[in-house]
Amino acid sequence: MLAVLYYLISALCIVYGITIMAAGTGTTFFMIWYGLGVLALLLGISARMGLWQLLPVIIRRIFLGCLACLLILFLLVEGLIISEFRSRPEEDLDYIIVLGAFVTRDGPKPVLLYRLLAAKEYLEGHPGTICILSGGQGKNEPASEASVMRDYLIRNGIEPSRLLLEDQSLNTRQNLIYSSKLIDPDHDHIGIVTNNFHLFRAIHLAKGVGIRHISGIAAGSNPRFLPNNMLREFLAVCKDGLAGNLK
């Protein structure tokens, strides 16, 4: 029975990886689902052949202990990420920073569209707020993410004079470092616009680069891709935490 469960998990992981790959997210993170699928398959084979029982007891205990610690860490980090899902911004912010995401020749992909819709809504309700569009041009992108975001917002009624571009950054931390040069990080009140699953890390990265008055504007996300995004964010939070980038 345990072997069958592992085989089922393996199949689900591989099918989900194919779904993420087909969505064209601009990254190769979908490969981790294939890796998890292979791992589950090997565990299924091990369970079917009774290989687990052949290991020394001490090895089994160490493995289970490490697995338990990893699970606890995963749940703690995911809880922190979820805590910012419904983050509400301050009123009348001086600036909002929209964090870039993958774009194609057809324009923003859905992840970025969620951010742009949230930014548009805030800008329409707060005419005194200036918007910083942050994102450079990746190797597989036709233009900078900042310029694509600007074109989208102008087409949807936002005045060009309210839009500032930061088009050099290639990751979230760079988004915030370069954007902070366009503001007064000690006194301006700033809103970070990004998807709900990304907001916890973005806010704490912003604090880490010296932006003092920060609040989040949570954009939505596609529930179908949420497991992939949450797993990716778990790994990213751990990496940035170990690097000392989060505050």
VOVODO-831021 format. One record per residue: residue in three letters; x, y, z of N, C-alpha, C in turn. Coordinates in steps of 0.1 Angstrom, whole numbers, padded with zeros to 4 digits, always signed. Last residue first. Layout:
BEGIN
ALAXYZXYZXYZ ...
***
This chain:
BEGIN
LYS+0153+0414+0066+0153+0421+0079+0139+0421+0084 LEU+0174+0394+0045+0161+0397+0050+0162+0404+0064 ASN+0199+0387+0037+0193+0398+0030+0179+0402+0036 GLY+0216+0367+0047+0214+0379+0055+0207+0390+0048 ALA+0217+0343+0035+0226+0353+0030+0225+0366+0038 LEU+0196+0329+0048+0210+0325+0050+0220+0335+0046 GLY+0175+0343+0036+0177+0344+0051+0191+0340+0054 ASP+0177+0337+0010+0179+0351+0013+0181+0352+0028 LYS+0171+0308+0012+0184+0313+0006+0187+0328+0011 CYS+0146+0308+0024+0157+0302+0031+0170+0307+0025 VAL+0132+0322+0003+0132+0328+0017+0144+0322+0025 ALA+0135+0303-0017+0140+0317-0019+0142+0323-0005 LEU+0121+0281-0008+0135+0280-0011+0142+0293-0011 PHE+0095+0292-0006+0101+0286+0005+0117+0286+0004 GLU+0091+0300-0033+0093+0310-0023+0099+0305-0010 ARG+0087+0274-0044+0098+0283-0049+0101+0294-0039 LEU+0064+0266-0031+0076+0259-0029+0088+0267-0033 MET+0046+0286-0040+0049+0285-0026+0062+0277-0023 ASN+0046+0281-0068+0051+0293-0063+0054+0293-0048 ASN+0035+0255-0068+0048+0257-0074+0054+0270-0069 PRO+0010+0259-0056+0019+0250-0050+0034+0252-0055 LEU-0002+0279-0075+0002+0282-0061+0012+0272-0055 PHE-0013+0274-0099+0002+0274-0099+0007+0278-0085 ARG-0040+0275-0094-0034+0263-0100-0019+0262-0099 PRO-0045+0301-0085-0045+0290-0075-0038+0277-0081 ASN-0027+0328-0096-0035+0317-0101-0034+0305-0091 SER-0031+0358-0075-0023+0348-0082-0032+0336-0086 GLY-0032+0393-0066-0036+0379-0066-0027+0370-0073 ALA-0012+0415-0046-0019+0412-0058-0023+0397-0058 ALA-0009+0435-0018-0010+0421-0023-0018+0419-0035 ILE+0012+0457-0010+0000+0457-0017-0001+0443-0024 GLY+0028+0465+0022+0026+0456+0010+0013+0459+0004 SER+0050+0491+0032+0038+0483+0034+0036+0475+0021 ILE+0076+0509+0049+0072+0500+0039+0059+0493+0042 HIS+0099+0529+0057+0085+0530+0058+0079+0522+0046 ARG+0127+0523+0050+0122+0523+0064+0107+0521+0065 ILE+0149+0505+0032+0136+0513+0030+0129+0512+0043 GLY+0172+0490+0033+0172+0503+0040+0159+0511+0038 VAL+0173+0464+0025+0181+0474+0017+0179+0488+0022 GLY+0157+0452+0043+0171+0448+0043+0179+0458+0035 LYS+0132+0461+0035+0137+0465+0048+0152+0463+0049 ALA+0130+0446+0012+0130+0460+0011+0135+0466+0024 LEU+0130+0420+0022+0141+0424+0014+0142+0439+0013 HIS+0105+0421+0034+0117+0420+0042+0130+0422+0035 ILE+0088+0424+0011+0088+0434+0022+0101+0433+0030 ALA+0095+0400-0004+0097+0414-0009+0098+0424+0002 ARG+0086+0380+0013+0100+0381+0010+0103+0395+0005 PHE+0058+0385+0013+0066+0384+0026+0081+0387+0023 LEU+0050+0384-0014+0050+0397-0007+0059+0396+0006 HIS+0046+0362-0029+0059+0369-0030+0061+0380-0021 PHE+0020+0355-0028+0030+0345-0024+0044+0351-0023 ASN+0007+0378-0039+0005+0374-0025+0016+0365-0020 ASN+0027+0397-0061+0017+0387-0058+0018+0383-0044 THR+0032+0433-0054+0036+0420-0060+0026+0409-0056 VAL+0042+0464-0046+0032+0457-0053+0037+0444-0059 ILE+0049+0481-0017+0055+0471-0026+0043+0464-0033 GLY+0049+0516-0010+0042+0503-0011+0048+0494-0021 ILE+0064+0539+0012+0065+0531+0000+0056+0519+0001 HIS+0071+0571+0022+0063+0559+0025+0060+0552+0012 ASP+0103+0586+0027+0091+0583+0019+0084+0571+0024 HIS+0125+0586+0045+0113+0593+0048+0101+0590+0040 ASP+0146+0569+0037+0144+0572+0051+0131+0578+0055 PRO+0147+0568+0009+0143+0556+0017+0141+0558+0032 ASP+0134+0587-0014+0141+0589-0001+0138+0578+0008 ILE+0140+0572-0046+0132+0577-0036+0141+0582-0024 LEU+0157+0560-0064+0147+0569-0070+0138+0576-0059 LYS+0170+0541-0051+0178+0552-0055+0169+0563-0061 SER+0153+0520-0048+0155+0529-0036+0163+0541-0039 SER+0155+0506-0071+0144+0515-0069+0146+0524-0058 TYR+0179+0491-0066+0179+0502-0077+0167+0511-0075 ILE+0170+0475-0045+0182+0483-0044+0181+0494-0054 LEU+0147+0462-0056+0145+0471-0045+0158+0480-0043 ASN+0157+0447-0077+0145+0456-0079+0145+0467-0068 GLN+0176+0432-0064+0181+0443-0072+0169+0453-0075 ARG+0158+0414-0052+0167+0423-0043+0172+0435-0052 THR+0147+0401-0074+0139+0409-0065+0147+0419-0057 ASN+0167+0406-0104+0160+0398-0094+0154+0407-0084 LEU+0176+0425-0122+0174+0411-0127+0169+0402-0116 SER+0174+0460-0130+0174+0449-0121+0171+0435-0127 GLN+0171+0481-0148+0184+0474-0148+0184+0461-0139 ASP+0150+0500-0149+0151+0489-0159+0164+0481-0160 GLU+0127+0518-0136+0140+0512-0131+0142+0499-0140 LEU+0108+0546-0143+0113+0533-0147+0126+0530-0141 LEU+0077+0561-0132+0092+0561-0132+0097+0547-0135 LEU+0048+0577-0139+0055+0564-0140+0070+0566-0141 ARG+0033+0600-0141+0033+0593-0128+0041+0580-0127 SER+0034+0607-0167+0041+0615-0157+0042+0609-0144 PRO+0015+0591-0180+0029+0588-0181+0038+0595-0171 GLU-0014+0582-0162-0007+0593-0168+0008+0589-0169 ILE-0033+0553-0170-0024+0560-0160-0015+0570-0168 GLY-0049+0540-0189-0053+0552-0184-0045+0559-0173 ASN-0039+0517-0202-0051+0516-0193-0053+0528-0184 ARG-0017+0525-0215-0028+0520-0223-0041+0519-0215 ILE-0001+0528-0193-0005+0540-0201-0017+0536-0209 LEU+0003+0502-0184-0005+0511-0176-0009+0524-0183 TYR+0017+0491-0206+0004+0485-0202-0004+0495-0194 ASP+0040+0506-0207+0031+0506-0218+0017+0501-0215 ARG+0051+0499-0182+0048+0512-0185+0037+0513-0196 MET+0056+0471-0186+0047+0475-0176+0042+0490-0178 VAL+0076+0473-0205+0063+0466-0208+0053+0470-0198 SER+0096+0486-0191+0090+0493-0202+0077+0486-0206 ALA+0102+0467-0171+0097+0480-0167+0090+0487-0179 GLU+0112+0445-0185+0099+0444-0178+0093+0457-0174 SER+0127+0453-0216+0127+0453-0202+0113+0452-0196 ALA+0120+0428-0242+0122+0442-0237+0123+0442-0222 PRO+0118+0401-0247+0120+0410-0258+0123+0424-0254 GLU+0136+0376-0228+0126+0386-0229+0128+0396-0240 ASN+0157+0359-0221+0146+0354-0229+0134+0363-0230 LYS+0174+0374-0206+0179+0369-0218+0168+0364-0227 GLY+0155+0402-0192+0162+0389-0192+0166+0385-0205 GLN+0157+0435-0184+0154+0426-0196+0162+0413-0194 GLY+0144+0447-0152+0153+0447-0164+0148+0437-0175 GLY+0122+0464-0132+0125+0451-0139+0133+0453-0151 SER+0097+0484-0119+0111+0479-0116+0113+0465-0123 LEU+0082+0514-0117+0081+0501-0124+0095+0495-0125 ILE+0068+0534-0094+0081+0530-0099+0079+0516-0105 CYS+0044+0560-0093+0047+0545-0094+0060+0543-0100 ILE+0032+0583-0069+0040+0580-0080+0043+0565-0081 THR+0001+0596-0057+0011+0585-0056+0018+0583-0069 GLY-0021+0612-0060-0009+0618-0056+0003+0609-0056 PRO-0044+0596-0064-0038+0604-0076-0025+0611-0072 HIS-0055+0569-0056-0046+0578-0049-0038+0586-0059 GLY-0071+0552-0072-0076+0557-0059-0068+0567-0052 GLU-0053+0547-0092-0066+0553-0095-0073+0559-0083 LEU-0033+0533-0079-0030+0546-0085-0043+0554-0088 TYR-0047+0509-0072-0042+0518-0061-0039+0532-0067 GLU-0053+0498-0097-0064+0501-0087-0059+0511-0077 LYS-0027+0495-0107-0037+0504-0114-0048+0508-0104 ALA-0017+0475-0090-0011+0489-0091-0020+0499-0097 ALA-0033+0454-0096-0033+0459-0083-0027+0473-0082 LEU-0027+0450-0123-0040+0453-0120-0041+0459-0106 LEU+0000+0444-0121-0003+0456-0127-0018+0460-0124 ARG-0001+0419-0108+0006+0430-0101+0001+0443-0107 TYR-0014+0403-0127-0020+0405-0114-0014+0417-0107 LEU+0005+0405-0147-0008+0411-0149-0015+0413-0136 LEU+0025+0388-0138+0027+0403-0138+0014+0410-0140 VAL+0012+0363-0141+0018+0367-0128+0020+0382-0127 PRO+0005+0363-0170-0005+0364-0159+0001+0368-0145 LYS+0029+0384-0188+0023+0371-0185+0014+0373-0172 PRO+0027+0413-0208+0029+0407-0195+0023+0393-0194 GLY+0033+0406-0243+0031+0415-0232+0033+0408-0219 ASP+0040+0392-0265+0026+0394-0263+0023+0403-0251 ARG+0066+0387-0261+0063+0396-0271+0048+0400-0271 THR+0066+0385-0224+0069+0380-0238+0065+0391-0248 VAL+0080+0387-0191+0072+0392-0202+0076+0385-0215 PHE+0082+0379-0156+0084+0375-0170+0075+0381-0180 ALA+0081+0409-0135+0081+0394-0137+0081+0392-0152 GLY+0089+0436-0112+0087+0430-0125+0086+0414-0124 LEU+0070+0453-0087+0081+0444-0090+0079+0436-0103 VAL+0063+0485-0083+0058+0473-0089+0069+0464-0093 ILE+0061+0506-0056+0071+0499-0065+0065+0487-0070 ILE+0046+0538-0050+0045+0523-0050+0056+0518-0060 TYR+0051+0566-0029+0055+0558-0041+0049+0544-0039 ASP+0037+0577-0008+0044+0586-0017+0047+0579-0030 LEU+0003+0567-0002+0017+0565-0002+0024+0574-0011 ASP-0025+0569+0007-0017+0580+0001-0002+0579+0003 GLU-0027+0544+0033-0033+0554+0024-0023+0564+0019 GLU-0008+0513+0033-0012+0526+0038-0019+0535+0028 PRO-0022+0482+0021-0012+0493+0022-0017+0504+0030 ARG-0026+0449+0035-0032+0461+0030-0023+0473+0032 SER-0022+0415+0029-0016+0427+0033-0023+0439+0027 ARG-0029+0388+0026-0040+0399+0026-0035+0412+0031 PHE-0005+0374+0028-0014+0372+0017-0025+0383+0015 GLU+0013+0373+0049+0012+0386+0041+0002+0385+0029 SER+0012+0348+0059+0008+0359+0068+0006+0372+0061 ILE+0023+0331+0041+0008+0332+0041+0004+0344+0049 ILE+0050+0333+0050+0046+0337+0036+0031+0340+0036 LEU+0048+0321+0075+0052+0335+0074+0048+0341+0060 GLY+0040+0295+0068+0032+0303+0076+0035+0318+0075 GLU+0063+0287+0054+0051+0288+0047+0040+0297+0055 VAL+0081+0286+0076+0083+0295+0065+0070+0298+0057 LEU+0069+0265+0091+0071+0278+0097+0073+0289+0086 LEU+0069+0243+0073+0056+0248+0078+0058+0262+0084 PHE+0097+0240+0069+0088+0243+0058+0075+0249+0063 LEU+0105+0233+0095+0110+0245+0089+0101+0249+0077 ILE+0092+0208+0098+0089+0219+0107+0093+0233+0101 LEU+0105+0194+0077+0090+0196+0076+0086+0208+0086 LEU+0131+0193+0086+0128+0200+0074+0113+0203+0073 CYS+0127+0178+0110+0132+0192+0111+0129+0200+0098 ALA+0119+0154+0098+0110+0161+0107+0114+0175+0108 LEU+0142+0147+0084+0130+0149+0076+0120+0157+0085 CYS+0160+0142+0105+0162+0153+0095+0150+0157+0087 GLY+0147+0120+0116+0149+0132+0124+0151+0144+0115 LEU+0149+0101+0096+0136+0106+0100+0136+0119+0108 PHE+0177+0098+0095+0169+0103+0083+0156+0108+0087 ILE+0182+0089+0121+0188+0101+0116+0180+0107+0104 ARG+0168+0065+0120+0164+0075+0129+0170+0088+0125 ARG+0182+0050+0100+0167+0053+0098+0163+0065+0107 ILE+0206+0048+0112+0205+0056+0099+0191+0059+0097 ILE+0200+0032+0134+0205+0046+0136+0204+0054+0123 VAL+0193+0008+0122+0183+0016+0129+0188+0030+0131 PRO+0205+0002+0088+0207+0002+0103+0197+0011+0109 LEU+0182-0011+0062+0191+0000+0068+0193-0002+0083 LEU+0163-0029+0056+0177-0034+0056+0187-0024+0061 GLN+0139-0016+0056+0142-0024+0067+0156-0029+0068 TRP+0140-0004+0030+0141+0004+0042+0145-0004+0054 LEU+0136-0024+0011+0150-0020+0013+0151-0011+0026 GLY+0113-0037+0002+0116-0038+0016+0130-0034+0019 MET+0103-0033-0023+0114-0044-0022+0118-0045-0007 ARG+0085-0013-0019+0080-0026-0025+0090-0037-0023 ALA+0101+0008-0010+0091+0002-0001+0086-0012-0006 SER+0117+0012-0033+0123+0008-0020+0113+0002-0011 ILE+0097+0021-0051+0105+0009-0054+0111+0003-0041 GLY+0090+0044-0037+0080+0034-0040+0087+0021-0042 LEU+0114+0059-0038+0109+0055-0025+0098+0044-0027 LEU+0115+0063-0066+0125+0055-0059+0121+0050-0046 LEU+0092+0079-0069+0093+0067-0076+0103+0057-0069 ALA+0100+0102-0054+0089+0094-0049+0089+0080-0056 LEU+0122+0110-0071+0124+0106-0057+0113+0097-0052 VAL+0108+0116-0094+0117+0105-0095+0120+0101-0080 GLY+0093+0138-0084+0086+0126-0090+0095+0114-0090 LEU+0112+0156-0078+0104+0150-0067+0097+0138-0072 GLY+0121+0161-0104+0130+0156-0094+0123+0149-0082 TYR+0099+0173-0115+0104+0161-0120+0113+0154-0110 TRP+0099+0196-0099+0087+0186-0097+0091+0173-0104 ILE+0121+0209-0107+0121+0204-0093+0110+0193-0091 MET+0115+0219-0132+0124+0207-0131+0123+0201-0117 PHE+0103+0243-0129+0094+0231-0130+0102+0218-0129 PHE+0122+0262-0131+0119+0257-0117+0110+0245-0118 THR+0132+0276-0152+0133+0261-0153+0129+0255-0139 THR+0112+0303-0164+0122+0297-0155+0122+0282-0157 GLY+0090+0312-0178+0103+0319-0181+0115+0313-0172 THR+0066+0299-0178+0069+0309-0167+0082+0317-0169 GLY+0049+0282-0195+0059+0292-0199+0062+0303-0190 ALA+0031+0262-0190+0026+0276-0188+0036+0286-0192 ALA+0045+0239-0194+0036+0243-0205+0031+0257-0203 MET+0056+0236-0168+0065+0238-0180+0057+0244-0192 ILE+0034+0231-0153+0041+0243-0150+0050+0246-0162 THR+0026+0206-0164+0017+0217-0164+0024+0230-0162 ILE+0049+0190-0158+0045+0193-0172+0036+0205-0173 GLY+0046+0190-0130+0058+0196-0136+0055+0199-0151 TYR+0023+0175-0127+0023+0189-0123+0035+0197-0129 VAL+0032+0150-0136+0022+0157-0143+0021+0172-0140 ILE+0051+0146-0115+0055+0147-0129+0045+0154-0138 CYS+0034+0145-0092+0045+0155-0094+0050+0157-0108 LEU+0017+0124-0098+0012+0137-0096+0023+0148-0098 ALA+0036+0102-0099+0028+0106-0111+0023+0120-0110 SER+0044+0102-0072+0054+0104-0083+0047+0109-0096 ILE+0021+0097-0058+0027+0110-0056+0037+0112-0068 LEU+0018+0070-0068+0007+0080-0071+0013+0094-0069 TYR+0040+0058-0057+0038+0058-0071+0028+0069-0075 TYR+0034+0061-0029+0046+0067-0035+0045+0068-0050 LEU+0011+0044-0028+0010+0058-0025+0022+0066-0031 VAL+0023+0019-0034+0013+0025-0043+0011+0040-0041 ALA+0039+0016-0011+0045+0017-0025+0035+0023-0035 LEU+0019+0013+0008+0028+0024+0009+0035+0027-0005 MET+0008-0012+0000+0000+0000+0000+0009+0013+0000 
***
